[in-house]
């Protein structure tokens, strides 16, 4: 059964595609565009807060999921904090208006300079390993930390349905492996040596992890915090960063599972998690943005090859980078529209939908039933609001497309706001080192 939220999302999305064509944001001269549903994003944030309403929780969003400053600013205004994993993401968060007390810095590879910057800014910091912890200790030099500092642990509870996005396997690169011999004792000893270490951080996976597996990882972190405090005889571990990773259903418009479903699973697996003993931090990303974004592209050519219809478009691995690398994890849904942005109907036939990149694997869909497509038609790629609109692959020197946010009205009108301008070819050339054109020639012929 389709929910009212899903119906509203679909109606607003279809109206935005048609309006983008009417206003010239999408068409022959702009054959690729990103569209973000502003009301949908705010609705996802509201659903998250409602699900954890009675928990002492600070909700951050993963900057990597949609690292566009206007989107990040919207999240800040909606009451979210920001989880960052690099110096660039930290700068983006600050540029978007997040105050340091609303930023959490994660990431498995931080230089001394990165750590010093995080400490100087006063953002919360989750260290990944004991070597990094030693660096933080040296940088603090005996002074108290200005913000919470935690250590990431790997509960080693196993993989979900997608190995590449499961971060709690036996040999994951993230965190301290709790089930390895001596690891738990080493974590407790680290807390004993460092009174400024007050947080336990865990994140089981980013896609394809069932709720019981996610909750099992949180339960391990909770048990560890209890063990630390009992062993030390004081309440030093005071907060749990439980990460994000809520799965997204790429087969339908509904949000399945929901934030409420996850909160319920946590209550079953860790009954005392919400009793106020520990403050909580969450770091959701894909589940906030994915279903609230659409990539729309013009069908440039159609052909038949080996009896299969093929539609060649401008949306491929350069914008669907993660989906192209693991297509089984991102079975992208596609909507077909005519050149005026009206939904296509009629009999369907199997199509391959190809992207513009010069390699054979650049396929958005294979053997997908769609109305018979013609050049100039529009394809809308659904559930692409996370990663795709901000994380690109510069293959074939293709420029990044423009991104617009939109809001609809009950009468069907649509208002757009420019989030990011389309990259120009001149900017692509500049990024490729054009300012240093003669550098290598000068080495050969000084």
C-alpha positions in Angstrom: 0.0 0.0 0.0 1.3 3.4 -0.9 1.3 6.0 1.9 0.1 9.5 1.7 3.6 10.8 2.0 4.7 8.7 -1.0 1.8 9.9 -3.1 2.6 13.5 -2.3 6.2 13.0 -3.1 5.3 11.4 -6.5 2.9 14.2 -7.4 5.4 16.9 -6.5 8.2 15.2 -8.3 6.2 14.8 -11.6 5.2 18.4 -11.4 8.8 19.5 -10.9 9.9 17.5 -14.0 7.2 19.2 -16.1 8.0 22.6 -14.7 11.8 22.2 -15.2 11.0 21.6 -18.9 8.7 24.6 -19.2 11.2 26.9 -17.5 14.1 25.7 -19.7 16.0 24.1 -16.8 15.8 20.8 -18.6 15.9 20.3 -22.4 18.2 20.3 -25.4 20.6 23.0 -24.0 20.4 21.6 -20.4 20.1 17.8 -20.9 20.9 16.8 -17.3 19.6 18.3 -14.0 19.3 17.5 -10.4 16.1 18.2 -8.5 15.6 18.2 -4.7 12.3 18.2 -3.0 12.6 20.7 -0.2 9.4 19.8 1.6 10.4 16.1 1.3 13.7 16.7 3.0 12.2 18.7 5.8 9.6 16.0 6.2 12.3 13.4 6.6 14.0 15.5 9.3 10.7 15.9 11.1 10.1 12.1 11.0 13.6 11.5 12.4 13.0 13.9 15.3 9.6 12.4 16.0 10.9 8.9 16.1 13.4 9.8 18.8 11.2 12.3 20.5 11.6 10.9 24.0 15.3 10.2 23.7 18.1 12.5 24.7 19.4 12.6 21.1 21.3 15.0 19.0 20.7 14.3 15.3 23.4 15.1 12.8 23.3 14.3 9.1 26.2 12.8 7.1 27.6 15.6 5.0 28.9 13.2 2.4 25.3 12.2 1.5 24.6 15.7 0.1 27.5 18.0 0.5 25.8 21.1 -1.1 26.0 24.2 1.1 22.4 25.4 0.5 21.2 21.9 1.4 23.4 21.9 4.5 22.1 25.3 5.4 18.5 24.0 5.2 19.5 21.1 7.5 21.0 23.6 10.0 17.8 25.6 10.0 15.8 22.5 10.5 17.6 21.7 13.7 20.1 19.1 12.5 23.8 18.9 13.4 26.4 17.8 10.8 28.7 14.8 10.7 31.8 15.4 8.7 34.7 13.1 7.7 37.3 15.3 6.1 38.7 18.9 6.3 36.7 19.8 3.3 33.4 18.7 4.8 34.3 20.5 8.0 34.8 23.7 6.0 31.5 23.1 4.2 29.7 22.7 7.5 31.1 25.9 8.9 30.2 27.7 5.6 26.7 26.5 5.9 26.4 28.0 9.4 26.8 25.1 11.7 28.3 26.1 15.0 31.1 23.9 16.2 29.0 22.4 19.0 26.7 20.9 16.3 29.5 19.3 14.3 30.9 15.7 14.8 34.2 14.8 13.0 34.6 11.2 12.1 36.7 9.5 9.3 39.2 6.7 9.3 42.2 8.8 8.1 42.9 12.1 9.9 46.3 13.8 9.7 47.8 15.6 12.7 46.8 18.8 11.1 43.2 17.6 10.7 43.1 16.6 14.3 44.6 19.9 15.4 42.0 21.8 13.4 39.1 19.8 14.9 40.4 20.4 18.4 41.0 24.1 17.8 37.5 24.5 16.3 36.0 22.7 19.3 34.0 20.1 17.3 33.2 16.7 18.7 35.7 14.1 17.5 35.5 10.4 17.1 39.0 8.8 16.9 39.3 5.7 14.8 42.2 3.8 16.4 44.7 3.9 19.2 47.4 5.5 17.1 45.1 8.4 16.4 44.2 8.5 20.1 47.9 9.0 20.9 48.0 11.9 18.5 45.0 13.6 20.1 46.6 13.1 23.5 49.8 14.7 22.4 47.9 17.6 20.8 45.9 18.3 23.9 49.1 18.2 26.0 47.2 17.8 29.3 44.6 20.5 28.6 40.9 19.5 28.7 39.0 18.9 25.5 36.6 21.7 24.4 34.1 19.2 23.0 33.3 15.4 23.4 35.9 13.0 22.2 34.9 9.4 21.5 36.5 6.3 20.1 34.9 4.3 17.3 34.5 0.6 17.9 33.7 -2.2 15.4 31.3 -4.6 17.1 32.1 -7.2 14.4 28.5 -8.3 14.2 28.8 -9.1 10.5 27.8 -7.8 7.1 24.4 -6.8 5.7 23.2 -7.4 2.2 25.9 -5.2 0.6 29.5 -6.1 1.5 31.0 -2.9 0.3 28.9 -0.7 2.6 29.0 -3.0 5.7 31.4 -1.6 8.3 31.1 -4.1 11.1 32.6 -7.1 9.5 35.5 -9.0 11.2 38.1 -7.3 9.0 36.5 -3.8 8.5 38.9 -0.9 8.2 36.9 1.1 10.7 37.3 1.4 14.4 38.7 -0.9 17.2 37.6 -4.5 16.7 35.8 -5.4 19.9 35.9 -9.2 19.4 39.6 -9.3 18.7 41.7 -10.6 21.7 42.4 -7.9 24.2 40.5 -5.2 22.4 37.9 -4.5 25.0 40.5 -4.3 27.8 42.5 -1.9 25.6 39.5 0.4 25.2 38.8 0.4 28.9 42.5 1.2 29.6 42.3 4.1 27.1 39.4 5.6 29.0 41.3 5.1 32.3 44.3 7.0 30.9 42.3 9.8 29.2 39.6 11.4 31.3 38.6 13.5 28.3 37.5 10.3 26.5 33.7 10.3 27.1 32.0 8.8 24.1 31.6 5.4 22.4 31.0 5.5 18.6 29.6 2.7 16.5 28.3 2.5 12.9 27.3 -0.9 11.5 26.8 0.0 7.8 25.6 2.4 5.3 23.3 0.4 3.1 21.7 -3.0 3.2 22.0 -3.7 6.9 18.8 -5.1 8.5 17.5 -3.3 11.6 18.3 -6.2 14.0 21.9 -6.2 12.8 22.2 -2.4 13.3 20.6 -2.7 16.7 23.0 -5.5 17.7 25.9 -3.2 17.0 24.4 -0.5 19.1 23.8 -3.0 21.9 27.5 -3.9 21.8 28.4 -0.2 22.2 26.0 0.2 25.1 27.4 -2.8 26.8 30.9 -1.5 26.3 30.0 1.9 27.9 28.4 0.1 30.9 31.6 -2.0 31.2 33.8 1.0 31.1 31.9 2.8 33.8 31.6 -0.2 36.0 35.3 -1.1 35.7 36.5 2.5 36.3 34.1 3.0 39.2 33.0 6.3 37.7 30.6 7.5 35.0 33.1 8.6 32.4 31.4 7.3 29.2 28.4 9.6 29.0 27.3 9.5 25.4 26.8 7.0 22.6 27.2 8.0 18.9 25.1 5.3 17.2 25.8 6.3 13.6 23.2 6.1 10.9 22.8 3.7 8.0 19.0 3.2 7.9 18.3 1.2 4.8 16.5 2.7 1.8 14.0 0.7 -0.3 14.9 1.5 -3.9 11.9 -0.4 -5.2 9.1 1.9 -4.2 8.2 5.4 -3.2 7.5 4.6 0.4 10.1 5.0 3.2 10.7 1.5 4.3 11.9 1.0 7.0 11.1 4.2 8.8 13.0 6.0 11.5 10.1 4.9 13.9 10.7 1.3 12.9 14.4 1.7 13.8 13.7 3.4 17.1 11.4 0.5 18.0 14.0 -2.0 17.1 16.5 -0.2 19.3 14.1 -0.2 22.2 13.6 -4.0 21.9 17.4 -4.7 21.6 18.6 -2.2 24.1 15.7 -1.5 26.5 17.6 1.1 28.6 19.1 3.0 25.6 16.5 5.8 25.8 16.4 6.2 29.6 18.6 9.2 29.7 21.7 7.5 31.1 23.6 8.2 27.9 23.0 11.1 25.5 22.7 9.8 21.9 24.1 11.1 18.6 22.8 9.9 15.2 24.4 10.4 11.8 21.8 9.5 9.2 22.4 10.5 5.5 21.0 8.5 2.7 17.7 7.9 4.5 17.1 11.7 4.7 18.0 12.6 1.1 17.7 9.6 -1.3 13.9 9.6 -1.9 13.8 13.4 -2.0 16.0 13.8 -5.0 15.6 13.1 -8.7 18.0 13.2 -11.7 16.3 14.1 -14.9 17.9 13.6 -18.3 17.1 14.0 -21.9 17.1 10.9 -24.1 19.6 11.9 -26.8 19.5 8.9 -29.1 17.6 5.6 -29.4 18.7 2.5 -31.2 18.0 -1.2 -31.4 20.8 -3.7 -31.0 20.5 -7.4 -30.9 16.8 -7.0 -30.7 17.1 -4.8 -27.6 16.0 -1.2 -27.5 18.6 1.2 -26.1 18.1 4.7 -24.9 21.3 6.8 -24.7 21.1 9.5 -22.1 23.3 12.1 -20.3 23.0 10.4 -16.8 25.6 7.7 -16.2 28.5 6.9 -14.0 29.7 10.5 -13.8 26.8 11.3 -11.5 25.6 7.9 -10.5 29.1 6.9 -9.4 28.2 4.6 -6.5 25.2 3.1 -8.3 27.3 2.2 -11.3 30.0 0.6 -9.0 27.4 -1.6 -7.2 24.3 -1.8 -9.5 22.8 -4.6 -7.5 22.6 -2.4 -4.4 21.0 0.6 -6.3 18.4 -0.7 -8.7 17.4 2.7 -9.9 13.7 3.3 -10.7 13.0 5.2 -13.8 10.1 7.3 -14.9 9.5 8.1 -18.6 8.2 11.5 -19.7 7.7 13.0 -23.2 9.7 16.0 -24.4 7.2 18.4 -22.6 7.6 16.6 -19.3 4.3 14.8 -19.4 4.3 11.2 -18.1 4.6 8.6 -20.9 2.0 5.8 -21.1 1.2 3.0 -23.4 2.7 -0.4 -24.1 6.1 -1.1 -22.7 9.1 -2.9 -24.1 12.4 -4.0 -22.6 15.0 -1.2 -22.7 18.7 -0.7 -21.8 19.2 2.8 -20.5 22.8 3.9 -21.2 24.8 6.7 -19.9 27.3 9.0 -21.8 30.6 7.5 -20.6 33.0 5.7 -22.9 32.9 2.3 -21.2 30.4 -0.5 -21.7 29.4 -0.8 -18.1 27.9 2.7 -18.0 24.3 1.5 -17.8 21.6 3.0 -15.7 19.2 0.1 -16.3 19.3 -3.2 -18.2 16.2 -5.0 -19.6 13.9 -2.5 -18.0 10.3 -2.3 -19.3 9.5 1.3 -20.4 7.2 2.9 -22.9 8.9 3.0 -26.3 11.3 5.9 -26.0 12.2 8.5 -28.6 15.0 11.2 -28.9 14.0 14.2 -26.8 12.0 12.2 -24.2 12.8 12.7 -20.6 13.8 10.1 -18.1 13.6 10.7 -14.3 15.9 8.6 -12.1 14.2 8.3 -8.7 15.7 8.0 -5.2 18.9 9.8 -6.3 19.0 12.6 -3.7 21.8 11.1 -1.7 25.4 11.1 -3.0 24.6 11.4 -6.7 24.0 15.2 -6.7 27.2 16.1 -4.9 29.6 13.2 -5.4 30.8 13.0 -9.0 33.3 11.2 -11.2 35.0 13.4 -13.7 35.1 10.7 -16.4 35.3 12.0 -20.0 35.6 15.5 -18.5 31.9 15.9 -18.3 30.7 19.0 -16.4 28.6 18.7 -13.3 24.9 19.5 -13.8 22.9 22.2 -12.2 20.9 21.3 -9.1 17.7 23.0 -8.1 15.5 22.7 -5.0 11.8 22.9 -5.5 8.5 23.3 -3.7 5.1 22.6 -5.0 1.6 24.0 -4.2 -1.8 22.3 -4.1 -2.6 23.9 -7.4 0.4 22.3 -9.1 2.6 25.3 -9.3 6.3 24.8 -8.7 8.9 27.2 -7.4 12.6 26.5 -8.0 15.7 27.7 -6.2 19.2 27.3 -7.7 21.4 25.1 -5.4 24.4 24.8 -7.6 25.1 26.2 -11.1 26.1 23.9 -13.9 29.8 23.6 -14.3 31.1 25.1 -17.5 33.6 23.6 -19.9 35.9 26.4 -19.1 35.8 25.4 -15.4 36.5 21.8 -16.4 39.6 22.9 -18.3 40.7 25.0 -15.4 40.3 22.1 -13.0 42.5 20.0 -15.3 45.6 22.1 -14.8 45.3 24.6 -17.7 47.1 27.2 -15.7 50.2 24.9 -15.8 50.0 23.9 -19.5 53.7 24.4 -20.1 55.0 22.8 -16.9 56.1 19.4 -18.2 57.4 20.8 -21.5 59.6 23.2 -19.5 61.1 20.2 -17.6 62.0 18.6 -21.0 63.1 21.8 -22.7 64.2 24.3 -20.0 
